[in-house]
Amino acid sequence: MTTATAPRTPARSSSAARRPALDWRLRFGGLSLIWGFSFLLIKVGTEGFAPFQVTLGRLVFGTGVLALAMAVKRERLPRGVRTWGHLTVAAFLLNALPFSLFAYSELTIPSTLAGICNATSPLWGMALSLVALSEDRPTRVRVAGLGIGFLGVLTVLGAWQGFHGLDATGTAMALLASLSYPVGWIYVRRTLAGSSHSHLSLTGAQLLLATLQLAVVTPLFTTAPSHFAVVPLLAVAALGALGTGLAVLLQYGLVAEVGPTTAQMVTYFIPVIATAAGVAILGESLSWSTPVGALVVLAGAALTQVRPKGA
């Protein structure tokens, strides 16, 4: 989920100069928990609503949080047709598409597997950046990490036993969702890097556009729910307000304070928390290959983030 947010543009010096009252380590831990539990919340949400409705609700609540933050800080939405055009694509690739795919995937796969699939985003990102971004050099360590990571994916999926008992469609959707994030980030880096607009302004506009996209699509593929179950509704509200809105604010605060490399480390805690939550709270089953494969995936993902000395 770490890549579900708006473009990384240079933070304003005034905001970076303010040191938050809460230590960054506590905020880092809070962000890990929020995103780790997001997969459980998606699963609970789909028990009462259609996947597109879960995504739409998530975006509505998330956009509401950012709108409130923008009002407090007196931020305005970005201007310019070109910027809004790029943000429309970013909203689809980083929010509307992956959020919907994860919601649909959890109709047939456990939240634990969805969380582990999300951890493959750095692997996809490294593979794509070698082709699309000339500044990313294919060092031996990074290529080895890519290979190790995908061996971990095969372990999680139980490739040696012919993927027995695995729902191929749901798993493919979760993996495609994780692929959508780095595709979106590469697009953002090529089109919006260095924008003069603030993080909050761009993120707010991006989530607003994603909400509008889902508002158009959802009525075409779903019917309005006859009743609103309390627990799924609360899950969707928490998924949006915490897992999307508050998480974005926490992430950018961490990036501004400790840098993107340290902030991205949250990626390696998400599958651990998602797995623990799925097993402990939802009672999902767990074979030995799932945690072992997840550890291999995380090890490979960590290697793909190793930069050459002097880079």
N, C-alpha and C positions, 0 to 999 in steps of 0.2 A: 504493500500500500504506500510505500514511501514515494512512489513515483506518480501518485495520483494528484499532484498539485500543480500549481501554475509555474510559469517560467522562472528560472533562476536568473534574476538580473541583479546588478550590483545594489547592495543595500544602501540606503541613505545614511550618511555619516551621522546625522542627528539621532536616528533611531539606534544605530550601532553604539553610539556613545553612552546611551542610557543602559545601565546594568540592572537587569530585572532583580526583584527582591528574592525570588525563589532560585536557589542554586541550579545551575544547568544540569547537574547530574539527576536531580529530582525530576526536572522536566523531561530529561531523556528517558528516565524510567517510566514516567507517566505516558509519554508518547508510545513507548514499546507496548505497554499494557493496553492502551486504547486501540492501537492498530492490531495487536494480537487478538483481542477480543472481538474485533470487527467481523471475523469470519463466523464466530458463534452467533453474533447478532444477525448476520445475513441469513443463517440457517433458521433461526427463530422467526425472522420476518417473513420468510417464504412459507412458513406454516400457516400464515393467515392472509397473505397477499400474493398476487402474481409477481414474478421476478421484475418485470418492468415497473410495477407499482412500488416495489421495494426500492428500486433505484430512483424513481421519481421522488418518493418521500425522502430518501436520503439526501438528494440534491436540494430539495426545498428547505429542509432543516439546516443543511450545511450552508446554503446561500444566506439564510436568515442570520446565522451567526456572523458571517463575514460582513453582511450589510450593517449589522449592529456595530461591529468593530470599526467599519468605515465611518459610520456616523459619529462615533465617539472621537475618532482621530481626525474627523473632518476631511476625509479623503474623498476624491471624486473618481468616477469611472474614467478610464482612458478615452482619449479622443483620437479620431482618425479612422477612415474607412479601412485602410490597409491593416492597421493594428487589430481592428475588430474582425477582419477577415481571417488573419492568422490565429486569433484567439478562438474563432469558431472551429477551426481544424483541431487546435490543441484541446478544446473542450471535448470534442468527440473522441480523440485518441487517448486522452489522459483521464477522462471522467465517464462520459456517457457509455462508451463501448466497454471498457474493462469492468466498470461497476455492474453493467447489465450481464456480461458474460459470467462473472463470478456468481451473481444471483441465480442465473439459470443453471450453472454447473452444480450448485449446492442442492438442486432438486434431486440429484441422483448420486452425488458423491459426498463423503463426510467433510465437515468443516476443517478437520485436520489435514486432509489431502489438499483442499483448496489453499490453506495457509502455506503448505509446503510448496505447492506449485507457484505461489506468489514469490517465493524465495528464488525462483529461477530468473527473475527479471535482470539481475546483474549479469547473468550468463548470456541472455539474449542481447543485452545492451553491449557487452564486450564484442560479441560476434558481429553485430550490426555496425558498431563504431569502427571496426577495422576496415570496413568497406566504405562507410559513409563519411567518416571524419578522419581527415588526413593526419591530425595531430595525435591520434591514438596509434602508437606503434605496436606491432604484434611481437612483443618480447616472448622468449621461451617460457618464462614463468606464467605469463598471462595465457598463453596458448595451452600450457599444461593445466592451468586452472579451469579453462573452458572444458577440456576433455574430462577432467576429474568431476567437474560439476554435472555434466551430462551422464556420466557413469552413475552418479548418485541418483539422478532422475530415474534411470533404468532400474536401480535398486528399489527405490520407493514404489515403482509401478510393478515390480515383480516380473521383470522381463524373462528370467530363466524358467519361469513356469507358464510362459505364454500369456502373461497378463490376466491370469485366471481370476474371475470375480471382479474384474475392474470394469467400470462403466466407461467405455471409450469416449462417448460423446461428451459426458460431463467433464472428464479429465482433459479432453482436447479443448473444451471451452475455457477451463481454468488456465491451461498453458497459453492459450491464445490471448487471454486477458493479461497475463504476465508479459507477453511479447508486445502488447499494445503500448505499455508504458515506455519502454526505451524507444520505440518508433516515434512516439509523441515527443519525447525529450530531444531526439535528434532533430525533429522538425522545428521544435522551439529554439534550439541552439542555432539553427540556420536562419531563422526568421525574426526572432524577438530578442536575441542576446544583445545586451547593451541598451535596452530600451530605457528611456528617461522616466518611465512610469514606475511607481513603487510596487513592491511585491503585493501588498494588500489590494491595490487598485487592479492589478492584472489578475490576481487570483479571484477577486470578487466578480470581475467581468467574465472570467472563464467559467466559474460555477454557474453564473446566471445564464450564460449561453447553453451550458450543458442541461440545465433545468428546462430551458425552452425546448431543446431538442427532444428531451424525454416527454415533455408535455404534449408535443405533437405526435410522437410515436405511440405512447402508452394507450390512448383511446382507440387506436387502430387495431391493436392486438389483444386488448383485454376488455373486460366488462367491469363496470363499477362494482365494488364489493357490496354485498347485501347487508353486511354488518361489519363492524370494526372490533376485532378481538383485541382485548386490552394488552396482553403480553406481546403479541407481534407488533402492535402499534408502538408500544414503548420501545421495543427493540429497534424499529425503524427510526424513531425519533432520536434514540441514543446513537445509532449508527451515523445519522446525519449531523446532529449537533456536536457530538464528541469525535466520532471517527472520521468526519470530514471537515467540519468547521473549526473546532478547537484544535484538532491535530495539525491542520495547516498553519495555524498561528504559532503553535509550539514548534513546528519544524523550522519555520523561517526564523524564529527567534534563536533557535540553536545554530542554524547556519550563520547568522550574523555574529553570534558570540564565539562559537568554537570552530567555525569553518565547516564546509560541506563534507570533508572526509570523515570527521568525527561524527557529524550528524547522521551520515549515511550508515553508520554502524548499527543503527536501530533495525536495519533490514535483517540482521542476523539473529535478533531476538524475537521477531514476529512469529516465525514458524514454531519456535519452542513454546511460546505462550499460546498460540492457536491450538497446538496439539494438546497441551495440558488442559486448556479450557474445554476442548471438545471431548476429551476422555473423562475428565472429572465432573463436568456439569451436564453434558449431553449423553454421556455413557457410550460414546463411540468406541468401537473396537480398535485395537492397535496391534498389528503383527510386528515381529522384530525388525522386518525390513524397512518399515516406515521411519522409525527414529534413526536407524543406522544410515539409511539412504539420505535422510534429511541432513545429518551431520556431514556426509560426503558432499552434498550439494552446497552447504554453507562453506565448507573448506575450499571448494572450487571457486565459489563466488568471491571469497576473500582474496584468493590468488589473482583473480581477474582484475582486482582493484589496485594491485601493486604497480606503482609507477616506477619507471627507470630513474636512477639517481640523476639528479639535476633537472628532472622534468618539471 
